[in-house]
Amino acid sequence: MSKDHTEVAVTTIPNCNICTMAGDTTPAYADVMIPKYGSWGDLCEKHFFEYGCGLGLGIGQKLILKPTN
């Protein structure tokens, strides 16, 4: 996790929850609180901006793939 709480390292990037509901498999950009729904979800970059999400403590974190050793 970054010091400013805007990024988190993950072992796999999940698919965007909104895209998945539409039958697509788009990798998520961030794990965020979705203001429109008041719940958390994994969103691709398109939906991140479309739904007015942000990054920071209690708001959301950009997903960064952990390097494999």
Stockholm file with secondary structure:
# STOCKHOLM 1.0

chainA/1-69         MSKDHTEVAVTTIPNCNICTMAGDTTPAYADVMIPKYGSWGDLCEKHFFEYGCGLGLGIGQKLILKPTN
#=GR chainA/1-69 SS CCTTSSEEEESSCCBCHHHHHTTCCCBCSEEEEETTTTEEEEECHHHHHHTTCCCBTTTEEEEEECCCC
#=GC SS_cons        CCTTSSEEEESSCCBCHHHHHTTCCCBCSEEEEETTTTEEEEECHHHHHHTTCCCBTTTEEEEEECCCC
//
